[in-house]
Each structure stands twice: as C-alpha cells, then as structure tokens.
Amino acid sequence: MIKASIDLQDLRRRLYVKAKAEPSWRFWGLYVHVCKMETLRAAYEMAKENDGAPGIDGVTFEAIEARGVESLLEQLRDELIERTYKPLPSRKREIPKDGGSKVRVLSIPAIRDRVVQGALKLILEPVFEADFQPGSFGYRPKRTTHEAIKRVAKAIAERKTRVLDLDLRAYFDNVRHDRILEKVALRVDDGDIMHLLRLMLKASGKKGVPQGGVISPLLSNLYLNEVDKMLERAREVIAAAKGS
C-alpha cells in the first residue's frame, strides 16, 4: 500500500475533519494542492501499484521510468499550473461478462491522465468521504468486502432477512455529467477544480464516466449517495417501528 507524505496525509485529514464538522461548507483553494509535486508523486505511485495496460498513447510505466518519472511529473505540474493540460481520449477495451454473452467496455486512460485523476482524487476524496453513508462499502478507502460481509452476517443474526436487490444497468455508461458537476459543486467552490473535472468527463464522451478511470469510483459513489441515504433512512425507520 502506497502511503502519502506526512504533509499530504495531514491535508487529507484536515479536509475530512472540516467536511465532517461542517456538512454545508464549500471548499476553495483546492486546485493548488492538486498541482503540488508531492500530490502528483503519490498519484503516480498509486497508478504504478495498480499497474494496468497503457492508454491510447501506448506509453508504459517502463518507458516513463526510462525517461525519468520526475520529468513527467514536472511536465504535468506545469501543464496544470498553466491551465494547458488536456487529457487524451481513453483506450477502449471490451471484456466478456455474463458468461461471454455480453461485453463490458473498459476505458483505459493514458498513464499521464491516471496520474492527474489520482491527484484530483487524493484532494477531493476526504471531502466526500465525510458525506458518505456507513452502509456504503464499494470503492472506499479502508473499507473491505469482509467488513460488508460482517455487516450482513450481523443483520442476519438480528433476524433481518429481507434483501433489496438494485441493479443499475450500464451505470458507468449513462451517468449525466451535469448531475455529477452539480453534486461536486455542493462541496467545492473552486473554478479550476471544476474545469479540470469537466475536461476529464468530456474525454470519456458526452455522458458516463470511464469504467477504468481512477476517479470514476469516487464520482460514482457521489452520484449514488442520495440512494445510500434513502436506504439508511429506511433501515432506521424499520428498526424504530420494530422497537415500538
């Protein structure tokens, strides 16, 4: 597991604490932290740890390290600061699902774009983590499948045996960009952050988020947070009714 620098860890902790204490607070001045070399270094290390195939430009981690990682990160920093950064289109790759009768289209960003997405995620994640629900486990830091199973087992032991199964068809392909941006803007008052996010979303098409993009899981959890809130309220209402 890659650990961020002490300064970056402290920033993320402070962002989370502030967001948790003030649910209506809108954060500003975040973009400067995305552009910092320590953030970009941490994002690169995360991308490398996850490995994965190259994007549409064909550039691999081996090629980047042969040329010099710092050179790439400095270039990305300069592009971000000068507002000249533009993500490349994602490389599309079909993988079979449902026993091979259907396919899922993965969108694989170039490594340079994975780094920038990772940097943005490192800064935005603690803000939105403060708003996510206790029953949400997917794609969240320090939360595992085993913890989700324990919660289900506990519910069964408490004789809660009704299951609500929801399946959003082609969810990643159909997310509306305007809705995502509206939800981000509820917590973020930073024009540069919003512009960068728009660039990332447009690179994947007129709608949807790239299934394979670094920041897509965070955006997806944000998009579905209202559903999670509804389910948590329903659980509380049912529990209160049984107790009365």
N, C-alpha and C positions, 0 to 999 in steps of 0.2 A: 504494500500500500504506500502510495506516494504521500508524503507529508509536506504541507505548505510551510514556508518560512514562518518564523515566530511573528514577524510583523503582519504577514498576511493572515495567519491564524487569528491574531488579535483583532484585526479589522473585521474579519468574518464574525467573530464572537460579538463584537460591539454592534455590528449591524443587526445580528439576530436579537440581542438584548433590547435594542431600541425598537425594533419592529414588534417584538412581543409585548413590550410595555405600552406602546402607542399604536394600536391597530389602524388608526386613520392617518398616520404620519406618511408623508410622501418624501422620499429620499432624493436629494440633489447632490451634485458633485461626485457622482459615482464613476463617470467616464475616465477621469484621471487615473483611477485605480486599475481600470481595465488595461490602460496603456503602459503601466509600470512593467519594467523588466522582470521583477520578481513574480508578478502575476502571470506573465507570458511564459516564464520558465516553468512554473508549476503546471500550467496548462499543457506545455509540451511534454513534460514528464508523464502526465496523466494519459495523453494521447499515445505516447510510446508504450506505456504499460499495457494499454488496451490493444496495442498493435493494430492489426487490420490491414486490408489491402489499400493500395494507393488510390487517389482520386483520378479525375479526368485528365490531369496533367502527367500522370504516370510516375510522379516523384515519390520515392520510397524513403523510409527512415534512414536506410543505409546511405542513400545519396545525399540526404540532408546532413548527416554526420560526417560524411566525407568532405563536404564543402565547409562545414562548420555550423553548429547549431546557433551559436551566438550571432552569426551573420544573418541567419533567417529571422531570429527574434528581433534584432535591431531593425531589420527592414520592416517587419510587421509593426513594431513600435512607431517608426517614423511615418508609415502609411496611416496608422490610426491617429496620430497626433496631427498630421497634415490633412486629415479627412480625405485621403485619396484611396483608402482601402476599398476594394471591391471583391467580393467572394466569387470564385469560379462556380460554374454550374456543377451540380453533383453528378457523379457517375452512377448510372442506373444498373442494377443487377437483380435479376429475377431468381428467387429461391422457391422451391416447391413447398406447398403446405397442404393440409387435409389429405395426406397420403399421396400427394402428387397430382391430384385432380385440379388444383388451383395453384397460383403462384402469388408470392408476396414480393413487391418491388422494393428493394432496398436502395436508398440514395446515399452514396458514399462521397462525402466531401473530400476535397484535397486536404492533405495533412496541414498545410498552412492555415486553411479555413477551420480545421478541427481545433487548432491552437487558439484562434481568435474566439471561436464559440466557447471553448473551455475557459478562456479568460473571462468572458462575459458571464458564464455560468458561475464561476467562482465568486463573483461580486454580487450577482442577483440571488443566488441560491439561499443564502441566510435570511434575506429579506422575506422571501416567500415561504421558506420553511416555517417561519413563525406563525404563518396563517393556515398551514395545512392541518388536517384533522388527525386525531390519534389512530383512527382506523385505517388510514392510508399507509400502505407499505411499499408499493411499487416505485422503483427508481428513486428511492430516497436514501440519503447518507445515513449510515449507522443503523439501518433497518434491514432485516433479513427475512427470507422466506420462512425460516424456522420460527421467528417471532410471530409471523402471521399465523402459522400453524398452531402455535401455543394459544393464541387468542381464540381460534376456532375450537380447539380442544377444551378450553375453559368454558366457552359458551355451551358446548355440548354437555359438559359436566353440570352446568346450571340448568339443564333441560331446555335449552334454546335450540330447537331443531328445525326451524323453518329457514329455508335458504332462498334468497333473492338473487337470481342469475341475470345479469345485464351484459349484453354484448353489443358494442358499438361497431357496426360494420365499416370496414375501411376507414377507421377513425383518423389515423395519421394522414390519410389522403384528402380528407374533407374538412379539416379544421379551417375555420374562417380567420384570415389574417386580421381583419378589423376587430374581431372579438378578442383575439389574443392581445393585440395592442391596447385595447380598452382596459383589459384586466391588468396588464403591466402598468399602465398609466395611473391606475388607482394607487399604486405604491411608489411609482418612480416619476419624479419631476425633473428629468434630465433629457434635454433635447438630443444630445449626442448619443446617449444610450438608445433612445427610441429610433434615431436614424440608423444606427448600426443594426438594430434588431430588424428594422424594415428591410435593409439590404439582405440580411440572412434569409428572411422569409421569401423575398422576391426571387432569390437564387433558386428556390425549390419550385417555383411556379406561381400561379395566381391564387392558389389555395393549398392548404395542407402544410405539414411540417415534414422534413425529410426523415423517414424511418431509417435511422443510422446516423443522424446528426447528433452531435454531442449535447446540444442544448434542447433538443426535441423532447426528451422525457420531462424536463423541468417545465417546459411550456405546456405539455400535455397535462401534467398534474395541476398546473394553474388553471387550465381550461376546465378541468373536471372538478375543481374544488367545491363548486356550488352543489354538485351532485353528492360529493362526500359529506358536505354539511347537512344536506337533506337526510341522508341515511343515518348520520349520527343523531339528528333530532328525532327521527323515527324510532331509533333504538331507545333513546331516553324516554320518549312518550310511552312506549310499550312497557318498559321497565317500571315506570311510575304507575301505570294502570294495573300492573300485576301486584304492585306493592300496596295499592289502596284497597 
